[in-house]
Amino acid sequence: MDAAAIREELDHPVIDADGHIIEFIPAIRDLIAADAGTALADTFQAMSTAAATARRGLSNDQRRSNGMSRTGWWGVPTRNTLDRATAMLPRLLYNRLDEIGIDVALLYPTVGLTVMAVDNTELRRALARACNRYYAEAYEKYSDRLLPVGVIPTYDPDEAIAELEYATKELGLRGFLFGGLVLRYAPGHEGDRAARWVDGLGLDSMHDYDPLWQKCAELNVSPTFHSTGIGFGSRVSPTNYVANHIGNFAAGTEAVLRSLFFGGVMSRFPELRFAFLEGGVAWGCNLLSDICGHFEKRNVDDIRHYDPANLDRALLESLVADYGDPMFTDRADRLSETLSFLSDPNEEVDTIDEWKLSGINSKADIVKIFTDQCFFGCEADDPMNAIAFNEDINPDGSRLRAMFASDIGHWDVPDFTGVLPEAWELIEDELVTRDQFSDFMFGNVARLFTGTNPDFFNGTAVESQVRQLHANEA
């Protein structure tokens, strides 16, 4: 079946949690010029082609020494010119939504994604402001079905709060993409891209971001993240974008979630809902299982099972004497040399409880955070989406909040009309039930935003269905 036929068969709306627009750069440039001057606008124009230009003429060794990873290239539709135009022109996308099979789309940026990685403070803030004005103005007439999200850079909480207040109160935007990972230079190595550490805004962050999360709660904003794993760790190939790209959104957003979780952000702000986009949900299931497993063995009580003070030295010496071959018994007088390895008796007492900041006291606390507060954007063609609903293998029989996130506008989708049929394969292949499919295509993205702002979908084509969903769950 084609997208329109599938949509006709469904008894629920389809909300796209993560479509992409392709910004019209001349308009962005002019907005920067109007707000911040032509010099900064020229800097932005140069930046938009700088990555490709900088690579040319350099050897791989030079690229590596400069910290230059192979990033995205040929990333938007061209042969399918209709889709290229659709991603850029709001009215064309609006007119094609029925053909694509989508009722309401949350629209994420492309140029706006670069805001999160701009070191130049003046340019970063000017670009964020210009992008947010662009999204608000370009899509205002189509807001019953197209909801662009604003971009919030997070190099420090003050800049994030300032832009969030402006974008909500002055521009009327309601959804937002936050910079989830800030790559910070190690002290004394400013400008050296090979000497950066990853700040996930929670655990061990350079700043206290609680004022930002408090502002989100005050403004009824659900933070969403679209963080990349390219440029650090194992995704730094100077030659191969595909090798870098595979798994990168899962790696990037996993780092954000882990930082927020262990930094206690979810526990301190239980009213907030957080979305982690484009990486699928399988990594979320794995992370939940892994955290639960670690908690069961390394919580503040059970960690004493490994306390060096609890070692029965006399028993160990006796066992060495009784069962040790000459390799061991000939050196029995040197037993102490081996006992301190990974078993330091002088471990600092205040570091032993590694769960203290998280606010976690039980496995149930962990599962509740993952099932109530965390949402996962999934591309339609990923068969692993079904694992979110597999109560037989997820901890405590849990279901994670997987959401349909088309990624239209980027190379992942060669034909916009193919995303709904690809998602429908979950039903055709009997990987999920109809109720689970409804949650995937509609319910979970509705819960993401209305969990923080009950009026999020007011004035949209799905307002009545969202209200009915809440009434049914009340």
NORCOR-V300950 format. One record per helix or strand of 3 or more residues. SS is the DSSP state (H for helix, E for strand). FROM is the first residue (numbers start at 1). LEN is the number of residues. Records with the same first field share a line. If there is no record, write none. Layout:
SS: FROM-LEN / FROM-LEN
This chain:
H: 3-7 / 25-12 / 38-18 / 60-6 / 81-8 / 90-11 / 111-7 / 121-22 / 157-14 / 210-10 / 241-5 / 248-15 / 265-4 / 282-17 / 302-5 / 308-3 / 313-11 / 326-4 / 332-3 / 336-4 / 349-3 / 363-10 / 383-7 / 395-3 / 416-13 / 434-17 / 463-11
E: 15-6 / 104-5 / 146-7 / 175-4 / 182-4 / 196-4 / 223-3 / 274-3 / 374-5 / 401-4
